[in-house]
Amino acid sequence: MALDEEALKRLRERYGEGHGGSIHDPEFRAVADRIFSASGTRAAPFSGIPTLLDATYRQIDPAKPDLSDLDVALIGVPMDLGVTNRPGSRFGPRALRSIERVGPYNHVLKTAPLFEINVADIGDVPFRSRYRLEMSHEDIEAHFNKVIDANVIPLAVGGDHSITHPILKAVGRDKPVGMIHIDAHCDTGGAYDLTKFHHGGPFRNAVLDGVLDPTRVIQIGIRGAAEYLWEFSYESGMTVIHAEEIGKMGIEAVIAKAREVVGDGPTYLSFDIDSLDPAFAPGTGTPEIGGLTNRQALDILHGLKGLNFVGGDVVEVAPQYDATTNTAHNGAQMLFEILSLIRFSPAVSPRS
């Protein structure tokens, strides 16, 4: 049925004047009022100093950081000394900071997290050496301990997946946490090439260190030729959902299983960009075909609203293997989704 003259008149009266911030829906208006000036302008997404998710940048003294009033600290961890294949995820934090159009509103989760909780990009972990893997892990743990000391939730951008072990040593130091782990690989392998601290073994290390509860861990999207390395996942009691099972189970069943496994206890969310099929995210060190679409990944994340998230990360973005920047864009979007989930975590209190 065509629009009648009376309906068109009403639309003209309501929307014929004003600017992009002249929005009538209360939910949308609450977001627009924070973004648009009175004259109807807003900051250009390509201007200013780039930060993770366009959050406020807070320069800190690493020795004695001022994290007062923060709920969430966004932290770059530019270290990829633990890779087994292609290096380059040390450039991940910089690549995600360059993505200019993610957020501020999450229409599925109904939140604009940067305006509802206190969030800042506090820069990168300061490393004493760019060459020594174990020393770098010590630096990561020490830095994240300061964040935990301030009762702030850390949300990290790697870097290779080995960074999650020292982060978990900080997050789970008082009580082992559960974890939702979205990845192509279980990353519960043993030592080789004279170290156990590579990116194929962070979660075995975390369990053995007593900071990760394997009975509250679910690993989603697992696939590829490395299955023979992951017996620790099964023996320790982790729940593993392979990529080929997701279509058979359905997204809702995957979500239900994840919520059942982690329950209402403190939970970490680790998102490896290689969980996505290389068609969506070729810029990573160990791509595996047959992975999640970004739509599937988003649907899974959206189903986790209300869980008790106490930290998270996005890792393994190696931008130089993707001239399109799609991998970094996907990484930034997943980071935004995790931040949006943290907004609803019992571990934080939204602004009044």
GUPA-436825 format. One record per residue: residue in one letter; z, x, y of N, C-alpha, C in turn. Coordinates in steps of 0.001 Angstrom, whole numbers, padded with zeros to 6 digits, always signed. Each point is the difference from the previous one (the first is absolute). Example, Ala and Ser with C-alpha at 12.3 -4.5 7.8 and 13.67 -1.06 7.14 Angstrom:
2
a+007800+013190-005690+000000-000890+001190+000000+000900+001200/s-000720-000350+001050+000060+000820+001190+000730-000770+001090/
***
This chain:
352
m+000000+000855-001190+000000-000855+001190+000000+000892+001241/a-000895-000318+000931-000125+000800+001215+001215-000203+000896/l+000269+001017+000795+001103-000067+000958-000350-001015+001085/d+000875-000997+000234-000317-001006+001024+000368+000513+001383/e-000473-000704+000999+000176+000447+001386+001468+000068+000397/e+000798-000914-000502+001423-000008+000358+000718+001214-000584/a-000318+000327-001243+000613+001176-000623-000440+001272+000713/l-001276+000061+000376-000495+001169+000727+000689+000123+001352/k+000235-001118+000658+000692+000022+001296+001408+000567-000149/r+000698-000437-001071+001361+000506-000222-000001+001505-000253/l-000970+000467-000764-000095+001440-000260-000275+000773+001282/r-000880-000542+000845-000306+000670+001269+001229+000070+000899/e+000761-001080+000043+001200-000017+000832+001038+001000-000501/r+000080+000158-001313+001034+000857-000589-000416+001458-000058/y-001295+000230-000256-000449+001370-000268-001104+000506+000934/g-000406-000808+000942-001103+000412+000859+000370+001066+001010/e+001252+000098+000341+000476+001003+000951+001014+000904-000692/g+000531+000938+000745+001008+000905-000555-000639+001256-000583/h+000772+000678-000861-000459+001273-000567+000430+000078-001459/g-000242+001150-000621+000283+000154-001423+001447-000188-000371/g+000894+000162+000970+001412-000195-000271+000490-001411+000263/s-000922-000849+000451+000370-001395+000260-000064-000777-001315/i+001079+000080-000746+000056-000565-001342+001094-001050-000035/h-000275-001118-000658+000900-001138+000045+000898-000104-001228/d-000484+000423-001158+000813-000048-001206+001234+000877+000183/p+001213-000526-000187+001218+000777+000292+000081+001305-000798/e-000393-000044-001261+000080+001206-000832-000933+001087+000518/f-001241-000368+000306-000965+000972+000489+000334+000433+001428/r+000516-000939+000783+000330+000307+001396+001108+001048+000075/a+000935-000044-000939+001094+000972+000007-000526+001417-000162/v-001091+000153-000760-000624+001314-000162-000796+000358+001250/a-000807-000940+000468-000872+000271+001143+000789+000355+001252/d+001141-000636+000194+000795+000274+001197+000472+001444+000049/r+000129+000637-001164+000447+001389-000034-001160+000976+000179/i-001204-000477-000154-001162+000885-000001-000810-000096+001292/f-000176-001217+000512-000819-000209+001191+000852+000069+001259/s-000581+000573+001042+000652-000036+001303-000208-001375+000619/a+000646-000242+001129-000133-001291+000672-001433-000263+000426/s-000744+001055+000261-001388-000157+000426-000967-000108-001175/g+000520+000147-001211-000849-000180-001170-000573+001265-000586/t+000495+001150+000402-000486+001251-000578+000963+000477-001079/r-000505+000836-000872+000830+000628-001025-000479+001421-000188/a+000856+000842-000530-000341+001410-000177-001196+000136-000932/a-000920+000866+000360-001157+000254-000855+000454+000722-001261/p-000464-000420-001168+000470+000628-001234-000394+001458-000145/f-000977+000444+000777-000481+001377-000086+000590+000888+001085/s+000978-000495+000754+000587+000778+001081+001417+000425-000353/g+000526+000932+000775+001379+000428-000190+000153+001035-001106/i+001248+000356-000276+000317+000981-001023+000066-000699-001354/p-000778+000439-000993+000010-000696-001291+001310+000213-000757/t+000524-001084-000547+001210+000051-000834-000231-000853-001238/l+000866+000140-000972-000083-000836-001189+000215-001453+000387/l-000979-000851-000311+000033-001438+000270+000158-000316+001478/d-000322+000964+000853+000125-000188+001444+001445-000247+000410/a+000933+000483-000817+001416-000133+000337+000362+000934+001145/t+001106-000270+000646+000518+000895+001026+000265+001373-000606/y-000366+001047+000715+000312+001349-000466+001351+000423+000543/r+000862+000493-000896+001295+000522+000429+000086+001462-000382/q-000006+000862+001001+000140+001429-000257+001459+000301-000310/i+000221+000693-001102+001369+000262-000435+000226+001494-000176/d+001254+000375+000039+000410+001344-000371+000266-000032-001507/p-000830+000667-000810+000182-000086-001456+001390+000419-000465/a+000637+000912+000736+001330+000459-000393+001057-001070+000237/k-000207-000820+001021+000951-001042+000342-000759-001183+000587/p-000709-000752-000843-000878-001047+000516+000767-001189+000554/d-000491-000517+001125+000548-001216+000569-000815-001181-000542/l+000591-000713-000946-000662-001151-000609+000720-001288+000349/s+000770+000041+001069+000802-001150+000390-000891-001212+000255/d+000491-001159-000417-000653-001292+000195-001237-000210-000862/l-000362+000957-000849-001169-000187-000853+000364-000740-001285/d-000890-000859-000428+000088-000596-001329-000861+000761-000996/v-001182+000413+000451-000962+000678-000861-000570+001211+000726/a-000046+001129-000700-000630+001209+000511-001280+000262-000783/l-001116+000061+000703-001276+000394-000596-000100+001517+000066/i-000276+000623-001146+000096+001459-000092-001225+000560-000718/g-000667+000952+000606-001094+000697-000654+000527+001134-000870/v-000596+000157-001167+000381+001098-000913-001280+000739-000400/p-000503+000870+000867-001296+000638-000219+000097+001208-000936/m+000157-000270-001282+000174+001062-000994-000728-000401-001273/d-000887+000873-000492-000734-000307-001233-000043+001190-000961/l+001102+000748-000043+000072+001166-000885+000166-000394-001464/g+000217-001299-000277+000226-000428-001370-001205-000625-000673/v-001190+000116+000594-001160-000684-000571-000507+000722-001251/t-000578-000785-000909-000598+000557-001216-001517+000074+000091/n-000571-000669+000987-001456-000024+000108-000409+000328+001434/r-000527-000934+000724-000529+000285+001330+001112+000006+001044/p+000138+001066+000786+000990+000018+001076-000499-000773+001210/g+000883-000211+000952-000410-000604+001259+000868-001127+000498/s+000948-000475-000815+000847-001096+000482+001000+000472+001043/r+000058+001284+000267+000806+000470+001135-000517-000589+001311/f-001256-000433-000005-000576-000610+001202+000200-001510+000039/g+000698-000546-001007+000206-001436-000055+000715-000590+001199/p+001151+000562+000421+000691-000575+001159-000867-000019+001256/r-000727+001078+000230-000851+000041+001189-001116-001040-000098/a-000546-000166-001206-001071-000980-000182+000496-001417+000246/l+001194-000320-000508+000518-001351+000209+000360-000249+001459/r+000424+001036+000697+000280-000176+001429-001271-000283+000791/s-001141+000400-000528-001261-000197+000723-000574-001397-000182/i+000555-000787-000918-000509-001349-000232+000517-000919+001107/e-000929-000636+000706+000379-000632+001256+000156-001515-000056/r-000304-000654-001112+000073-001463+000001+000660-000516-001267/v+001303+000202-000113+000793-000577-001078+001216-000656+000641/g+000230-001267-000319+001062-000734+000661-000465-000457+001376/p+000887-000580+000798+001459-000043-000178+000515-001203-000795/y-000893-000986-000290+000472-001232-000617-000433-000062-001460/n+000932-000383-000871-000294-000194-001415+000010-001505-000262/h-001196-000590-000097-000071-001458-000050+000447-000564-001345/v-000021+000832-001060+000449-000473-001310+001523-000009-000062/l+000616+001082+000435+001459+000108-000040+000669-000586+001244/k-000813-000409+000966+000504-000660+001212+000975+000893+000764/t-000478+001175+000347+000856+000921+000745-000841+000954+000838/a+000575+000423+001105-000525+001109+000800+001109+001048+000005/p+000083+000821-001047+001217+000797-000235+000365+000954+001121/l-000985+000542+000700+000322+000943+001067+000758-000656+001147/f-000085-001324+000078+000697-000729+001062+001271-000675-000491/e+000217+000017-001298+001126-000749-000560+001106+000900-000549/i-000330+001240-000306+000995+001003-000354-000301+001265+000786/n+000949+000893+000058-000166+001217+000804-000630+001100-000842/v-001219+000368+000368-000817+000940-000772-000510+001091+000927/a-000009+001235-000494-000584+001101+000767-000635+001008-000945/d-001069+000611+000457-000590+001155-000666+000787+001221+000491/i+000711+000656-000913+000818+001146+000413-000669+001326-000333/g-001315-000030-000206-000734+001237-000242+000040+000425-001456/d-000224+001284-000230-000134+000543-001349+001221+000807-000422/v+000190+000074-001301+001034+000884-000552-000309+001438+000418/p+000977+000716+000539-000225+001412+000347+000150+000878-001244/f-001034+000738-000332+000012+000851-001184+000202+001465+000407/r+000820+000698-000792+000228+001421+000261-001173+000850-000457/s-000753-000499-000984-001125+000774-000523-001101-000951-000430/r-001232+000358+000275-001117-000817-000462-000451+000394-001401/y+000677+000993-000617-000467+000552-001268+000916-000296-001181/r+001281-000329+000235+000972-000054-001089+000395-001446-000307/l-000422-000461-001190+000184-001387-000391+001471-000387-000088/e+000776+000747-000773+001405-000374-000188+000772+000028+001317/m-000299+000957+000846+000660+000060+001309-000388-001213+000850/s-001243-000407-000110-000444-001183+000745+000748-001246-000453/h+000256-000109-001300+000771-001143-000501+001427+000031+000548/e+000578+001172+000113+001324+000108+000602-000024-000488+001449/d-001051+000360+000726-000124-000414+001400-000142-001517+000111/i-000776-000594-000913-000172-001457+000014+001335-000696-000253/e+000705+000430-001033+001281-000619-000319+000981+000116+001162/a+000076+001177+000607+000934+000202+001110-000342-000910+001177/h-001287-000134+000295-000422-000820+001136+000300-001475-000262/f-000307-000455-001202+000232-001408-000320+001487-000301-000141/n+000787+000975-000386+001452-000208-000020+000518-000362+001378/k-000544+000618+001029+000426-000313+001368-000357-001427+000372/v-001147-000459-000473-000398-001391+000258+000955-000958-000701/i+000312+000292-001261+000928-000843-000753+001390+000039+000633/d+000429+001173+000463+001301+000114+000663+000108-000940+001200/a-001143-000236+000660-000014-000863+001188-000184-001472-000355/n+000035-000318-001315-000185-001385-000463-001346-000570+000433/v-001017+000842-000043-001367-000386+000349-000851+000025-001265/i-000889-000963-000142-000884-000055-001161-001202+000896+000241/p-000279+000939-000912-001162+000875+000170-001256-000605-000603/l-001104+000122+000726-001315-000405-000494-000942+001169+000244/a-000402+000648-001084-000675+001289+000085-001498-000115-000254/v-000734+000977+000534-001420+000156-000275-000233+001424-000485/g-000500+000117-001233-000292+001326-000537-001409+000420+000318/g-000290+001203-000413+000676+000782-000978-000312-000475-001411/d+000192+000948-000949-000189-000360-001407+001247-000696-000530/h-000128-000545-001233+001071-000865-000503+001252+000770-000388/s-000061+001315-000030+001221+000747-000295+001053-000183+001079/i-000405-000429+001200+000965-000174+001094+001002-001108-000293/t-000352-000940-000888+000879-001144-000227+001269+000402-000738/h-000055+001060-000798+001209+000454-000697+001098+000403+000982/p-000236+000899+000942+001079+000328+000936+000388-001164+000905/i-000947-000900+000304+000370-001180+000783+000979-000859-000793/l-000286-000203-001287+000900-000793-000839+001364+000670-000155/k+000043+001329+000022+001285+000694-000074+000868-000345+001212/a-000635-000290+001129+000754-000425+001179+000322-001489-000071/v-001010-000828-000299+000189-001452+000001+000954-000445-001106/g-000075+000663-001173+000810-000403-001138+001204+000872-000255/r+000440+000732+001007+001071+000979-000223+001331-000662-000330/d+000278-001174+000557+001282-000673-000254-000076-000961-001175/k-001187-000555-000214-000203-000944-001100-001465+000033-000371/p-000335+000153-001284-001417+000038-000371-000706-001292+000388/v-001211+000140+000494-000763-001147+000468-001023-000415-001056/g-000499-001213+000127-001150-000438-000768-001273+000336+000767/m-001138-000277-000621-001239+000363+000675-001157-000881-000460/i-000808-000420+000964-001318-000576-000272-001010+001079+000344/h-000735+000417-001009-000877+001164+000088-001421-000462-000297/i-000876+000053+001006-001385-000434-000141-000879+001243+000029/d-000714+000257-001116-000615+001311-000190-000994-000084-001151/a-000888+000991-000078-000849+000156-001182+000711+000763-001099/h+001061+000730+000359+000673+000910-000932+001505-000254+000014/c+000637+000151-001146+001451-000220-000072+000800+001101+000683/d-000560+001205+000060+000682+001123+000658+001373+000272-000598/t+000061-000051-001326+001245+000325-000702-000242+001134-000991/g-000921+000899+000336-000306+001131-000864+001027+001112+000106/g-000135+000974-000883+000924+001128-000028-000518+001196+000774/a+000695+001109-000160-000352+001214+000725-001262+000639-000576/y-000781+000560+000868-001084+000892-000424-000381+000910+001156/d-000723+001061-000338-000327+001034+000989+001250+000481+000740/l+001092+000110-000749+001244+000624+000456+000817-000821+000994/t-000297-001304+000109+000842-000833+000859+000013-001446-000490/k+001112-000662+000219+000096-001430-000314-000141-000858+001251/f-000268+000609+001136+000039-000724+001267-001379-000430+000507/h-000986-000026-000878-001348-000424+000383-000065-001514+000171/h-001164-000490+000459-000104-001433+000297-000187-000865-001245/g-000047+000598-001172-000081-000773-001229+001349-000261-000654/g+001096+000407+000649+001300-000144-000654+001161-000443+000851/p-000220-000542+001221+001163-000279+000862+000979-001008-000569/f-000473-000944-000798+000895-001072-000426+000771+000362-001261/r-000503+000901-000823+000826+000588-001058+001135+000784+000653/n-000345+000818+000996+001010+000802+000685+001072-000879+000639/a-000431-001099+000640+000948-000859+000698+000947-000696-000970/v-000521-000426-001153+000868-000613-001005+001011+001010-000521/l-000476+001190-000331+000891+001015-000549+001021+000485+001024/d-000318-000120+001264+000953+000338+001063+000987-001127+000277/g-000196-001150-000656+000941-001106+000171-000163-000795+001279/v-001188+000080+000641-000189-000722+001262-000964-001174-000149/l-000629-000135-001178-000931-001087-000267+000380-000643-001325/d+000211-001322+000025+000373-000739-001199-001272-000462-000714/p-000348+000597-001137-001277-000329-000640-000075-001431-000501/t+001148-000616-000269-000024-001388-000471-000352-000966+001128/r+000003+000506+001234-000382-000804+001162-001259+000566+000658/v-000879+000566-000810-001264+000556+000491-001156-000735-000654/i-000972-000410+000816-001248-000554-000514-001161+000794+000590/q-000933+000384-000855-001150+000798+000397-001252-000847-000216/i-000767-000218+001070-001090-000976+000003-001323+000689+000313/g-001016-000276-000836-001346+000514+000251-000361+001240-000789/i+000812+000346-000993-000147+001257-000731-001286-000019-000837/r-000710+001129-000008-001271+000074-000721-000434+001462-000106/g-001157+000217-000606-000588+001334-000045+000375+000773-001247/a-000393+001272+000006+000076+000837-001199+001337+000688-000198/a+000966-000226+000903+001261+000737-000075+001102-000772-000700/e-000312-001084-000678+001016-000835-000634+000906+000785-000938/y-000570+001008-000680+000788+000780-000964+001132+000780+000652/l-000001+000093+001335+001041+000745+000710+001215-000859+000357/w-000085-001310-000234+000973-000904+000614+001038-000563-000969/e+000271+000663-001097+000961-000555-000954+001386-000171+000605/f+000336+000826+000995+001316-000116+000629+000198-001381+000620/s-001067-000569+000556+000112-001329+000601+000521-001004-001019/y-000585+000037-001194+000366-000977-001029+001382+000292-000592/e+000266+001269-000274+001270+000342-000648+001189-000226+000924/s-000216+000161+001304+001108-000177+000945+000238-001463+000357/g-000942-000867-000354+000199-001427+000258-000764-000559+001178/m-000947+000755+000537-000830-000523+001081-000963-001065-000534/t-000388-000901+000873-001007-001021-000325-001341+000458+000553/v-001013+000035-000845-001319+000491+000393-001019-001126-000148/i-000719-000286+001070-001102-000964-000038-001288+000762+000289/h-000851+000095-001003-001258+000715+000161-000987-000825+000821/a-000953+000687+000592-000966-000669+000864-000767-001086-000739/e-000364+000277-001264-000792-000974-000746+000800-001248-000383/e+001328+000084+000107+000834-001154-000321+000130-000973+001170/i-000266+000468+001206+000276-000810+001182-000873-001243+000033/g-001300+000171-000303-000884-001152-000002+000366-001015-001063/k+000473+000478-001149+000390-000902-001088+001303-000728+000322/m+000946+000730+000606+001287-000604+000338-000115-000953+001186/g-000779+000425+000996-000051-000705+001267+000994+000591+000990/i-000350-000039+001265+000834+000616+001038+001391-000617+000048/e+000090-001307-000151+001315-000656+000088+000934+000483-001103/a-000552+000241-001197+000836+000496-001096+000449+001432+000266/v-000872+000809+000611+000369+001372+000358+001144-000020+001012/i-000140-000852+001002+001053-000121+001017+001323-000445-000629/a-000083-001002-000857+001222-000513-000640+000677+001086-000826/k-000802+000792-000700+000572+001078-000807+000656+001046+000884/a-000651+000357+001100+000575+000985+000918+001335-000486+000552/r+000057-001243+000405+001229-000546+000553+001098-000061-001054/e-000381-000305-001237+000976-000027-001091+000561+001385-000281/v-000868+001005+000007+000425+001359-000353+000956+000568+001042/v-000323-000131+001279+000840+000647+001027+001179-000870+000407/g-000099-001310-000193+001108-000875+000360+000320+000065+001479/d+001293-000146+000310+000409-000006+001408+000658+001313+000427/g-000076+001017-000846+000581+001292+000343-000878+000801+000943/p+000534+001113+000539-000781+000846+000908-001245+000539-000692/t-001126-000109+000692-001294+000289-000614-000871+000824+000936/y-000675+000974-000566-000961+000845+000726-001403-000464-000370/l-000934+000058+000954-001388-000379-000267-000897+001197+000263/s-000658+000489-001056-000880+001157+000133-001430-000423-000302/f-000882+000207+000973-001404-000415-000122-000895+001231+000048/d-000590+000323-001140-000977+001085-000076-001373-000595+000266/i-000726+000549+000954-001298-000564+000373-000987+000046-001157/d+000235+000865-001011-000929+000008-001129+000220-001179-000945/s+000991-000847+000297+000103-001266-000726-001233-000858+000255/l-000585+000153+001191-001217-000733+000326-001199+000646-000683/d-000972-000811-000360-001225+000534-000573-000677+000925+001010/p-000655+001074-000467-000678+000907+000930-001063-000684+000864/a-000457-001171-000397-000920-000740+000860+000649-000342+001334/f+001328-000167-000004+000735-000335+001213+000683+001218+000610/a+000352+000975-000833+000780+001149+000479-000444+001273-000717/p-001181+000526+000339-000453+001235-000634+000723+001246+000488/g+000672-000099+001154+000625+001168+000606+001367+000284-000570/t+000022+000498-001221+001265+000316-000663-000231+001090-001018/g+001075+000638-000450-000132+001186-000836-000346-000270-001442/t+000452-001149-000543-000242-000298-001414-000511-001427-000155/p-001234-000270+000450-000541-001359-000087-000221-000421-001447/e+000247-001284-000276-000200-000577-001333-000759-001319+000150/i-001142-000117-000676-000739-001245+000110+000757-001126-000696/g-000397-001237+000307+000626-001149-000637+001314-000400+000617/g+000199+000328+001263+001284-000265+000638+000074-001337+000701/l+001096-000188+000723+000222-001227+000756-000996-000108+001144/t-000378-001226+000337-000658-000218+001280+001085-000025+001070/n-000409+000216+001247+001020-000085+001045+000524-001432+000144/r-000815-001001-000364+000467-001387+000022+001111-000205-001029/q-000173+000542-001210+001042-000131-001020+001283+000690+000443/a-000140+001199+000573+001184+000732+000450+000752-000776+001068/l-000735-000562+000951+000645-000786+001046+000703-001218-000576/d-000643-000671-000942+000619-001193-000588+001292+000350-000738/i+000006+001127-000695+001222+000433-000684+001106+000281+001013/l-000330+000754+001038+001003+000322+001012+000533-001267+000670/h-000877-000929+000316+000450-001223+000678+000970-000805-000851/g-000084+000168-001317+000900-000725-000886+001383+000599-000113/l+000242+001116+000697+001275+000701-000122+000952-000282+001166/k-000354-000958+000824+000810-000337+001171+001424-000381-000402/g+000968+000569+000701+001396-000332-000218+000747+000953-000913/l-000711+000922-000658+000687+000985-000841+000768+000993+000868/n+000953+000676-000616+000910+000877+000736-000572+001413+000109/f-001018+000136+000853-000651+001294+000158+000822+000909+000909/v+000236+001221-000478+000793+000975+000750-000811+001247+000339/g-001298-000022-000258-000856+001131+000317-001356-000199-000630/g-000947+000819+000431-001333-000106-000570-000891+001131+000464/d-001179+000055-000608-000977+001000+000406-001410-000421-000356/v-000953+000615+000691-001417-000036-000349-000438+001448-000129/v-000583+000353-001147-000299+001408-000274-001432+000184-000491/e-000401+001272-000016-001234+000478-000627-001273-000377+000752/v+000093-000335+001295-001210-000161+000807-000498+001392+000377/a-001194+000340-000483-000635+001288+000309-001291-000314+000754/p+000058-000097+001309-001085-000615+000775-001330+000734-000047/q+000012+001289-000280-001251+000751+000048-000972-000362-001113/y+000460-000751-001005-000891-000441-001074-000572-001386+000276/d+000178-000496+001206-000477-001336+000346-000473-000019+001444/a-001304+000167+000181-000564+000041+001349+000061-001350+000700/t+000226-001079-000751+000025-001336+000597+001332-000344+000647/t+001045+000742-000285+001395-000245+000398+000601-001232-000691/n-000694-000574-000972+000535-001184-000679+001320+000292-000713/t+000121+001189-000580+001229+000324-000728+001194+000004+000950/a-000163+000648+001140+001088+000024+000974+000289-001402+000524/h-001039-000796+000177+000211-001363+000484+000791-000804-001029/n-000370+000131-001263+000770-000663-001051+001439+000493-000023/g+000183+001305+000143+001351+000557+000003+000836-000546+001141/a-000585-000072+001185+000735-000529+001152+000344-001472-000194/q-000926-000749-000596+000283-001414-000238+001142-000176-001001/m-000003+000810-001057+001088-000103-000982+001336+000408+000632/l-000037+000983+000881+001211+000386+000720+000528-001168+000828/f-000907-000705+000660+000388-001162+000799+000586-001102-000880/e-000584-000191-001170+000519-001027-000903+001411+000354-000467/i+000242+001272-000294+001339+000404-000433+000999-000176+001135/l-000402+000375+001217+000878-000214+001153+000295-001487+000167/s-001014-000837-000193+000201-001444+000107+000986-000498-001052/l-000059+000566-001203+000965-000376-001040+001410+000451+000363/i+000114+001197+000560+001321+000497+000406+000621-000915+001048/r-000838-000597+000834+000507-000955+001008+000845-001099-000652/f-000327-000377-001241+000722-001081-000668+001016+000509-001016/s+000218+001302-000038+000963+000559-000934+001425-000304+000462/p+000889-000309-000937+001415-000167+000361+000610+001261+000617/a-000694+001124-000155+000534+001260+000524-000124+000134+001507/v-000767-000892+000649-000154+000063+001462+000326-001348+000600/s+000343+000015+001284+000257-001223+000739-001032-000108+001112/p-000770-001095+000039-001009-000135+001056+000650-000137+001375/r-000751+000326+001038+000486-000147+001370+000337-001459+000282/s+001025-000196+000768+000359-001367+000384-000933-000510+001086/
***
